[in-house]
Amino acid sequence: MMKRTTLRWLLGLGLLAIIGMAVASRDRFDVAALQTWVEGAGAAAPLAYIAVYAAATVLFLPGAAIAMAGGALFGPLWGTLWSLVGATLGASLAFLIARYLGADWVTRRAGPRLSRLNDGVAAEGWRFIAFVRLVPLFPFNLLNYALGLTRIAFLTYVLASALFMLPGALAYTWLGHAGREALSGGEGMARSILIAIALVSAVAFLPHWVGKLRAKPKPMPDVETLKRQLDAGEDVLLLDVRGASDFMGE
């Protein structure tokens, strides 16, 4: 037990050191160099791109720029597929790393309030993942590690993440494709730009739409509450949705 704990601490400290170095040198992260390197990989270019995207996700490097590079390199359809695979693979690795290094410690040290929160997240399952993927409350890279500390099932996490990251991957990939079309002056430049703008606008609107879906309707007031409101002179709107048959007979 002691050896396992020591190993986890060493792995965690090593990972933090690597992440720190990657974040400190993120200004040197050149998308143009990435494109040159991936193009030089030949037939293995998709695999090289997926590996870079997955590593960037684990190391807290910006994924949006890589997704746009995917659109410029592979086009909107294949670029979306490779971006989604890379992002899902990186998110899954971060999830597993966090679960191995810290999930047991969180479970042992969690108080009643945190335990209830963890239970609620696990009960929501894919719905919670859908919400946090479509509504970016937390940074994407940090969220992958945070979800690994919960009791959400790994398969549920992977499938829901892939599905609900698709809109963002599609939007950023099209944006990169449109940028390349604009630079090259291709015939489909205007169409690609319009599609990219529409997709980015739709992704930006998703949080509002999801919030509407999750908003719970106000419960119907009970008789005593309704009487107090009427006695206080409050304006109360009641809609009677009964049909004519409900007013007939006994």
C-alpha positions in Angstrom: 0.0 0.0 0.0 2.8 2.4 0.9 4.6 1.6 -2.3 1.5 2.3 -4.4 0.9 5.6 -2.6 4.6 6.6 -3.2 4.4 5.6 -6.8 1.2 7.7 -7.3 2.9 10.7 -5.6 5.9 10.4 -7.9 3.8 10.0 -11.0 1.7 13.0 -10.0 4.7 15.2 -9.3 6.3 14.1 -12.6 3.1 14.9 -14.5 2.8 18.3 -12.8 6.4 19.1 -13.8 5.8 18.2 -17.4 2.5 20.2 -17.5 4.3 23.2 -16.0 7.0 23.0 -18.6 4.5 22.7 -21.4 2.4 25.6 -20.1 5.5 27.8 -19.6 6.5 27.2 -23.2 3.1 27.4 -24.8 4.0 30.7 -26.5 6.4 28.6 -28.6 3.5 26.4 -29.7 3.5 27.2 -33.4 0.5 26.0 -35.4 2.4 26.6 -38.7 5.2 24.3 -37.4 2.6 21.7 -36.4 1.1 21.8 -39.9 4.5 21.4 -41.5 5.4 18.5 -39.2 2.1 16.7 -39.7 2.2 17.1 -43.5 5.8 15.7 -43.4 4.4 12.5 -41.8 3.0 11.4 -45.1 0.4 8.6 -44.9 0.7 8.6 -41.1 -0.4 12.3 -40.9 -3.8 11.6 -39.3 -2.1 9.4 -36.6 0.5 12.1 -36.0 -2.2 14.7 -35.7 -4.3 12.7 -33.3 -1.2 12.0 -31.1 -0.4 15.7 -31.0 -4.0 16.6 -30.1 -4.2 14.0 -27.4 -0.8 15.1 -25.8 -1.9 18.7 -25.9 -5.1 17.9 -24.1 -3.2 16.1 -21.3 -0.6 18.9 -21.1 -3.1 21.8 -20.9 -2.2 23.2 -24.4 -4.8 25.0 -26.4 -6.9 22.6 -28.4 -8.9 25.1 -30.4 -5.8 26.1 -32.5 -5.1 22.4 -33.2 -8.7 21.8 -34.3 -8.4 24.7 -36.7 -5.2 23.3 -38.0 -7.0 20.0 -38.6 -9.5 21.8 -40.8 -6.7 23.4 -42.8 -4.8 20.1 -43.1 -7.5 17.6 -43.7 -10.6 19.5 -44.8 -13.8 20.0 -42.8 -15.0 16.4 -42.7 -11.9 14.4 -42.1 -10.5 17.2 -40.0 -13.6 17.1 -37.7 -13.2 13.3 -37.4 -9.5 13.4 -36.5 -10.0 16.4 -34.2 -12.8 14.6 -32.3 -10.7 11.4 -32.0 -7.7 13.3 -30.7 -9.7 15.4 -28.3 -11.6 12.3 -27.0 -8.4 10.3 -26.6 -6.7 13.1 -24.7 -9.7 13.7 -22.5 -9.9 9.9 -21.8 -6.2 9.8 -20.8 -6.6 12.8 -18.5 -9.7 11.2 -16.9 -7.8 7.9 -16.3 -4.7 9.7 -14.9 -6.9 11.6 -12.5 -8.8 8.5 -11.5 -5.7 6.5 -10.8 -3.8 9.3 -9.0 -6.5 11.0 -7.0 -10.0 9.4 -7.0 -9.3 7.1 -4.0 -7.8 10.0 -2.0 -10.8 12.2 -2.8 -13.2 9.5 -1.7 -11.4 9.0 1.6 -11.1 12.7 2.4 -14.4 13.9 1.1 -16.8 15.3 3.7 -20.6 14.8 3.6 -21.3 17.7 1.3 -18.6 16.7 -1.2 -19.9 13.1 -1.1 -23.4 14.2 -1.9 -22.1 16.3 -4.7 -20.2 13.3 -6.1 -23.2 11.1 -5.8 -25.3 13.7 -7.6 -22.8 13.9 -10.5 -22.6 10.1 -10.8 -26.4 9.9 -10.8 -26.7 12.5 -13.6 -24.1 10.5 -15.6 -24.2 11.4 -19.3 -26.5 14.3 -18.7 -24.0 16.0 -16.5 -21.3 15.4 -19.1 -23.5 16.8 -21.8 -24.1 19.9 -19.8 -20.5 20.7 -19.0 -19.3 19.9 -22.5 -21.9 22.1 -24.2 -21.8 24.8 -21.5 -18.1 25.6 -20.8 -18.3 26.4 -17.1 -14.7 25.2 -16.6 -11.6 25.1 -18.9 -11.8 22.0 -21.1 -8.4 20.5 -20.0 -9.1 21.0 -16.3 -12.5 19.5 -16.6 -11.1 16.3 -18.0 -9.1 15.8 -14.8 -11.9 16.9 -12.5 -14.3 14.4 -14.0 -11.8 11.7 -13.4 -12.2 12.3 -9.6 -15.9 11.6 -9.7 -17.7 8.2 -9.9 -18.9 8.6 -13.4 -18.4 5.4 -15.4 -15.5 5.6 -17.8 -17.4 4.3 -20.8 -20.2 6.7 -20.2 -17.7 9.5 -20.0 -16.0 8.5 -23.3 -19.2 8.1 -25.3 -20.9 11.2 -23.9 -17.7 13.3 -24.3 -17.3 12.3 -28.0 -20.9 13.0 -28.8 -21.2 16.4 -27.1 -17.8 17.6 -28.1 -18.8 17.1 -31.8 -20.4 20.5 -32.2 -17.3 22.4 -31.0 -15.0 20.2 -33.1 -17.0 20.7 -36.2 -17.2 24.5 -35.7 -13.4 25.0 -35.1 -12.5 22.6 -37.9 -14.7 24.5 -40.4 -13.2 27.7 -39.1 -9.7 26.4 -39.9 -10.9 25.2 -43.3 -12.5 28.5 -44.1 -9.2 30.3 -43.1 -7.3 28.2 -45.5 -9.8 28.8 -48.3 -9.6 32.5 -47.7 -5.8 32.5 -47.9 -5.8 30.4 -51.1 -8.7 32.3 -52.7 -10.5 29.1 -53.6 -13.9 29.0 -55.4 -15.7 27.8 -52.3 -14.2 30.5 -50.1 -17.4 32.5 -49.5 -19.5 29.4 -48.8 -16.9 28.0 -46.4 -16.7 31.3 -44.5 -20.5 31.5 -44.2 -20.7 27.9 -42.9 -18.0 28.5 -40.4 -19.7 31.6 -39.1 -23.0 29.7 -38.8 -21.4 26.9 -36.9 -19.5 29.1 -34.5 -22.7 31.1 -33.9 -24.7 27.9 -33.2 -22.0 26.7 -30.7 -22.1 30.1 -29.0 -25.8 29.8 -28.7 -25.8 26.2 -27.3 -25.2 27.3 -23.6 -28.4 29.4 -23.7 -30.4 26.6 -25.3 -29.1 24.0 -22.8 -29.9 26.3 -19.9 -33.5 26.6 -21.2 -33.8 22.9 -21.4 -32.5 22.4 -17.8 -34.6 25.2 -16.3 -37.2 23.6 -14.2 -40.8 24.9 -14.5 -42.2 26.7 -11.5 -44.4 24.3 -9.4 -48.1 24.9 -9.2 -48.9 26.8 -5.9 -50.9 24.9 -3.3 -54.3 26.1 -2.2 -53.1 27.9 0.9 -50.3 29.8 -1.0 -52.8 30.7 -3.7 -55.3 32.1 -1.1 -52.6 34.2 0.6 -51.6 35.6 -2.8 -55.3 36.5 -3.6 -55.9 37.9 -0.1 -52.7 40.1 -0.5 -54.1 41.5 -3.8 -51.3 40.0 -5.9 -51.9 39.5 -9.6 -52.4 35.8 -10.2 -52.8 34.3 -13.7 -54.5 30.9 -13.9 -55.1 29.0 -17.1 -58.0 26.5 -17.0 -57.2 23.8 -19.5 -60.2 21.6 -18.8 -62.5 20.7 -21.7 -66.2 21.1 -21.9 -66.8 17.5 -20.8 -65.2 18.2 -17.5 -68.1 20.6 -16.6 -70.8 18.1 -17.3 -72.3 15.3 -15.2 -72.0 15.0 -11.5 
